[in-house]
Amino acid sequence: MKYLYFIFFILIINCSGNKLSNYHGTNQLESKFDKIIINKSNKNDLLRIIGPPSSKSDFNKNKWFYIERLKSNQSLIKLGTQKLQKNNILIVELNDFGIIKEKRLLNLDNMNDLKYLKNTTQKEFSNDSFLYDVFTTLREKINSPTRKRSN
C-alpha cells in the first residue's frame, strides 16, 4: 500500500497546474491582418510585417498562405487531450507587380465553408453500342481460361 501511495504522490507532483500550449505558424495573425492595405502594401511590406509565407500556391505563385494554429491541453480529467484554440489562415494574393490585390482571413468560424459543384459528368458511350459489344466479347475471350485442344 505504501508503494501505491508513493507512485500516486509522484504522479501528482509531476502534473502541472499550467496549461501546455502548442503554437505553430505565425503569431498574432489577426492583428497583422489589419496592417495590410489592399492596393497599397506590396510584397516587401508583407515580408516585413508578417515574414515569409508558410506556403505558396503551386498553381499561382502570387498566392501566399500564412498559418497560425494554437492547441492547448484540456483538464487533467480529459487525460491530456488537446483542444484547438486558434486556427487562422491568411490568404494573400499579389498582382504581377507585387502589390496586394486581395486578402482573406479564415478562422474557426468560417473554416468549413466549402462549396461543392453538384453537376456530374456524363459518359459519352452507352452499353448498347456496337463498339461496346465488340470490346466485351474481346475481353471475355482474353480472360477465358485456356482450353486443352486434342490433336
LINKA-V758581 format. One record per residue. N is the residue number from 1. SS is DSSP state (alpha for helix, beta for strand, coil for the rest). PSI is psi in whole degrees, -180 to 180 (NA if undefined). OMEGA is omega in degrees with one decimal (none if undefined). Layout:
BEGIN
n=N ss=SS psi=PSI omega=OMEGA
n=N ss=SS psi=PSI omega=OMEGA
END
This chain:
BEGIN
n=1 ss=coil psi=-33 omega=178.9
n=2 ss=alpha psi=-36 omega=-179.4
n=3 ss=alpha psi=-39 omega=179.2
n=4 ss=alpha psi=-43 omega=176.4
n=5 ss=alpha psi=-39 omega=-180.0
n=6 ss=alpha psi=-45 omega=179.1
n=7 ss=alpha psi=-43 omega=178.1
n=8 ss=alpha psi=-41 omega=178.8
n=9 ss=alpha psi=-43 omega=178.8
n=10 ss=alpha psi=-42 omega=179.2
n=11 ss=alpha psi=-41 omega=-179.0
n=12 ss=alpha psi=-38 omega=178.7
n=13 ss=alpha psi=-38 omega=-178.2
n=14 ss=alpha psi=-18 omega=179.0
n=15 ss=coil psi=133 omega=-178.8
n=16 ss=coil psi=148 omega=176.1
n=17 ss=coil psi=-18 omega=180.0
n=18 ss=coil psi=143 omega=177.7
n=19 ss=coil psi=137 omega=178.5
n=20 ss=coil psi=130 omega=-179.0
n=21 ss=beta psi=137 omega=174.4
n=22 ss=beta psi=116 omega=-177.8
n=23 ss=beta psi=127 omega=179.3
n=24 ss=beta psi=142 omega=174.7
n=25 ss=beta psi=-153 omega=-175.8
n=26 ss=coil psi=128 omega=-179.8
n=27 ss=coil psi=145 omega=173.5
n=28 ss=coil psi=54 omega=-177.8
n=29 ss=alpha psi=-33 omega=-179.4
n=30 ss=alpha psi=-41 omega=-179.8
n=31 ss=alpha psi=-32 omega=178.0
n=32 ss=alpha psi=-24 omega=178.2
n=33 ss=alpha psi=-39 omega=-178.9
n=34 ss=coil psi=-23 omega=-179.0
n=35 ss=coil psi=-14 omega=-179.5
n=36 ss=coil psi=126 omega=-177.3
n=37 ss=coil psi=126 omega=-179.6
n=38 ss=coil psi=140 omega=-179.8
n=39 ss=coil psi=9 omega=176.5
n=40 ss=coil psi=-47 omega=179.2
n=41 ss=coil psi=150 omega=178.8
n=42 ss=beta psi=-174 omega=-176.8
n=43 ss=alpha psi=-40 omega=-179.6
n=44 ss=alpha psi=-38 omega=175.7
n=45 ss=alpha psi=-40 omega=179.7
n=46 ss=alpha psi=-43 omega=178.1
n=47 ss=alpha psi=-34 omega=179.8
n=48 ss=alpha psi=-41 omega=-176.3
n=49 ss=alpha psi=-49 omega=-173.3
n=50 ss=coil psi=-40 omega=-176.7
n=51 ss=coil psi=-170 omega=179.9
n=52 ss=coil psi=150 omega=-177.5
n=53 ss=coil psi=154 omega=175.3
n=54 ss=coil psi=-34 omega=-179.0
n=55 ss=beta psi=152 omega=172.6
n=56 ss=beta psi=148 omega=-179.5
n=57 ss=coil psi=140 omega=176.4
n=58 ss=coil psi=-27 omega=-176.3
n=59 ss=coil psi=-28 omega=-178.4
n=60 ss=coil psi=105 omega=-176.9
n=61 ss=coil psi=-12 omega=178.7
n=62 ss=coil psi=12 omega=177.1
n=63 ss=beta psi=117 omega=-177.2
n=64 ss=beta psi=146 omega=180.0
n=65 ss=beta psi=132 omega=173.9
n=66 ss=beta psi=134 omega=-174.3
n=67 ss=beta psi=137 omega=174.3
n=68 ss=beta psi=126 omega=-179.3
n=69 ss=beta psi=131 omega=178.9
n=70 ss=beta psi=120 omega=174.9
n=71 ss=beta psi=139 omega=176.7
n=72 ss=beta psi=151 omega=179.5
n=73 ss=beta psi=145 omega=176.3
n=74 ss=coil psi=-166 omega=-175.2
n=75 ss=coil psi=166 omega=179.8
n=76 ss=alpha psi=-28 omega=-179.3
n=77 ss=alpha psi=-33 omega=-179.5
n=78 ss=alpha psi=9 omega=172.6
n=79 ss=coil psi=42 omega=171.6
n=80 ss=coil psi=12 omega=176.8
n=81 ss=coil psi=145 omega=-175.6
n=82 ss=beta psi=146 omega=178.2
n=83 ss=beta psi=139 omega=-179.6
n=84 ss=beta psi=114 omega=-179.5
n=85 ss=beta psi=-47 omega=-179.6
n=86 ss=beta psi=141 omega=173.8
n=87 ss=beta psi=83 omega=-176.3
n=88 ss=beta psi=140 omega=174.5
n=89 ss=beta psi=124 omega=176.7
n=90 ss=beta psi=124 omega=177.9
n=91 ss=beta psi=119 omega=-179.6
n=92 ss=beta psi=130 omega=177.3
n=93 ss=beta psi=129 omega=-178.9
n=94 ss=beta psi=153 omega=173.3
n=95 ss=coil psi=-174 omega=-176.2
n=96 ss=coil psi=-20 omega=-179.8
n=97 ss=coil psi=0 omega=177.8
n=98 ss=coil psi=13 omega=178.1
n=99 ss=beta psi=141 omega=-175.2
n=100 ss=beta psi=122 omega=179.7
n=101 ss=beta psi=-17 omega=178.9
n=102 ss=beta psi=144 omega=175.5
n=103 ss=beta psi=142 omega=178.0
n=104 ss=beta psi=139 omega=177.1
n=105 ss=beta psi=118 omega=176.9
n=106 ss=beta psi=135 omega=177.8
n=107 ss=coil psi=-168 omega=-177.1
n=108 ss=coil psi=-31 omega=-176.6
n=109 ss=coil psi=-40 omega=-175.6
n=110 ss=coil psi=20 omega=-176.0
n=111 ss=coil psi=-33 omega=-174.2
n=112 ss=coil psi=22 omega=178.7
n=113 ss=coil psi=76 omega=179.9
n=114 ss=coil psi=138 omega=178.6
n=115 ss=coil psi=127 omega=-178.8
n=116 ss=coil psi=145 omega=176.5
n=117 ss=coil psi=131 omega=-175.2
n=118 ss=coil psi=-3 omega=178.4
n=119 ss=coil psi=148 omega=177.6
n=120 ss=coil psi=153 omega=179.2
n=121 ss=coil psi=133 omega=179.4
n=122 ss=coil psi=144 omega=178.0
n=123 ss=coil psi=152 omega=-174.9
n=124 ss=coil psi=-1 omega=179.4
n=125 ss=coil psi=163 omega=178.0
n=126 ss=coil psi=163 omega=-177.3
n=127 ss=coil psi=-13 omega=-177.2
n=128 ss=coil psi=16 omega=-179.9
n=129 ss=coil psi=162 omega=-179.4
n=130 ss=alpha psi=-44 omega=-179.8
n=131 ss=alpha psi=-38 omega=178.4
n=132 ss=alpha psi=-43 omega=179.1
n=133 ss=alpha psi=-41 omega=-179.7
n=134 ss=alpha psi=-48 omega=-178.1
n=135 ss=alpha psi=-31 omega=177.6
n=136 ss=alpha psi=-45 omega=179.2
n=137 ss=alpha psi=-37 omega=177.0
n=138 ss=alpha psi=-43 omega=179.4
n=139 ss=alpha psi=-40 omega=179.1
n=140 ss=alpha psi=-39 omega=178.7
n=141 ss=alpha psi=-37 omega=179.2
n=142 ss=alpha psi=-39 omega=-176.5
n=143 ss=alpha psi=-11 omega=-178.0
n=144 ss=coil psi=149 omega=-179.8
n=145 ss=coil psi=150 omega=179.2
n=146 ss=coil psi=140 omega=-178.7
n=147 ss=coil psi=145 omega=175.2
n=148 ss=coil psi=126 omega=178.7
n=149 ss=coil psi=135 omega=177.1
n=150 ss=coil psi=131 omega=-179.5
n=151 ss=coil psi=NA omega=none
END
